[in-house]
Amino acid sequence: MKWSNSVRKWSRIIHRDLSFFFAGMVLIYAISGIVMNHRNTINPNFSITRKEYKITENLPDKAGMNKEKVLTLLEPLGEAANCTKHYFPQADVMKVFLKGGSNLLVNVKTGEAVYESVTRRPLIGAMSRLHYNPGQWWTYFADIFAVGLIIITLSGVIMLKGNKGIIGRGGIELIAGILIPLLFLFFF
């Protein structure tokens, strides 16, 4: 009886301390995991905004387009300093590449323009990068975190006794928590 009480006491201490220590990691992985689960509707790394508008002035064709004219088109967007290069993928369509991944697409015949602004998502992007294992040092910490989660799980399983523990409601919840992922693995 004393041995089992001692084991439960230490499992509570270990469970509590490791839970506090790894709480930040659990939140980072949980939040970025939700975003990554919805990658088809939200880009976790970049925010992309599109602006469609019409240029009213007459534009030169491919032969007449030069760097100075491109820069004047970028000035109203505040992107003149970010121009890297321009080219014509089609006879009447010019594409301008900007630093950071933004771009401008202009139909020089009709004046129709589409500006795509690409900006990094600082917090969510950084969290998502951790999911992709950014380097060897992170591998070591992620492995320690994984071992910590195993210890937290095992200490949680043995912490309670009686109807709320492994032989009661806790055991039913444990089995359900194991069966649900297994069902998804086998049937989906």
N, C-alpha and C positions, 0 to 999 in steps of 0.2 A: 504494500500500500504506500509506504513512504517513498519507494523508488519511483512509482508512477506519478506521485505528486511532484517529486523533484524534476522528473522529465518534463512534465507539463509546465512547471514553473520556468525552466530553462527554455522550453520551446516558446513560451510567451515573450520572454526577454529577447531571444534571437529574432523571433518574428517581428516584434515591435521595432527593434533597432535597425534591422535590415530594411524593413518597410520604410522607415524614415529616411535612411541613407539613399535608397533607390527610388524614392518618390518622384524626384525630378526626371529620372530616366523613364519611369512608367508613364508620366504625363507627356513627355516628349514623344515617346513611341506611340502612345495612344492618339494624340492629336495629329501627328504626321501620318499615322496609319489610317485615320478617318479620311484625311485629304487624299492620300494615295489610293484609297479604295474608290474614290470618285474622280480619278484622273481624267476620265472622259468628259467631265463637265467643268473641272477646275484644274488649271495647271499649277502644281505645287511650287514650281520654281519661278515662274514669270507671270506678270500681269500684262495682258495685251489689250490695248484699246485701239479701236478703229475709228477713224474720222473720214467721212466721205464729203467732198466738197467740189466746187467747180471753179476753175481758174478762168477768169473772164478775159484776160489779155491774150493776144495771139501768141502762140508758141512756135518756135522754129522746129523744123523737122530734124531728123537724125543728123543730117550733114551740118545743119546750122547750130545744133545744140553744143554749148561749151560749158566749161566749169563755172564761169562767172554767172551764166544764166541759171544753172542749177542752184547755185548758192542764193540767188535772188528768190527762187521758188521756196527755198528752205527757211529764209528769214522770218516770214510770218509764223512759222511753226517753232521758232527758236532753236532750230537744228543746223544752222549754217556752219557752225564750228565742228559739227559731228560728221560731216560728209566724208565718206571714204572713197566711193566711186559710183559711177552710173554707167548703164548700158541699155541697149534696146533689145529686149527679148523678141519683140515683134516690130514691124516697120513703124507703127504709130504709137507704140507703148514704150515708155522709158521707166526704168526702175532705178531708184537711187538707194544705195546702201548707206546706213548710218552706224556710227559706233554704238555698241551695245545691242545690236540686233534689230533696231528699228529700221523702217524703210518707207519710201514714198513711191507710189506707182502712179504715173501720169499718162493719160492718153493725150498726146500732143495735138491731135486733130480736133477732138471734142472738148478738151480742157477738163475732163472728168479726172479727179484725183482721189486716191485713197492713201491716207497716212496711217501706218501701224506703229504705235509706240509700244516698245517692249521695255518693261522695268522689272528688276528682280524683286521677288517677295523676300524681304530680309529675314523675318522670323520663321515663317512656314517653310521657306526654301532651305534655310539652314537645318531645320528639324528633319526635313525630308532627306537631305544629304546624309544624315546620320544613318538612315535606314539602308542606304546604299553602301555603307562601310567605306568611308573616305580614306582610310589608310591603316597601316599596320598597327599603329598605336591604338587606334579605335578598336581593332579586332581584339586586342587584349582586354580592354575595358568592357567591351560587349560580351566577351566570354565570362568575365567576372560577374557581370550583370546577370547572365543566363544562369550561372551557378547560384547566384543569390536568389533568383526567382525559384529555382528548385528547392532551395533551403526554406524560403518563405512558404512555399506550398506544403512541403512536408511538415514543417513546424505547425502550420495552420491545421493540418489534418489531425495531428495528435494533441493539439492544445486543449480541446474540449472533451469532456467525458459524458457518458450517459445519453439521454435522448437527443441532445443537440450535437453530439459528437459523431464519430465515424460509425458507431453501431446504430445510430438513429437517423435523424433528419440530415445530418452532415454527410452520412454515407450515401443517402439517396441523391443529394445534390452533387456529390462527387461522381457517382455513376452517370448521372444525367450530363454533367459537364464533360465527361469523357466520351459518352455515346454520341452527342450532337456533332462534334468535329469528325468522329469516325463515320457517321452517316453521310456527311458531306464529302468525305474522302472517297467513299465507295459508290455513292449514287449521283454525284454531281460533277 
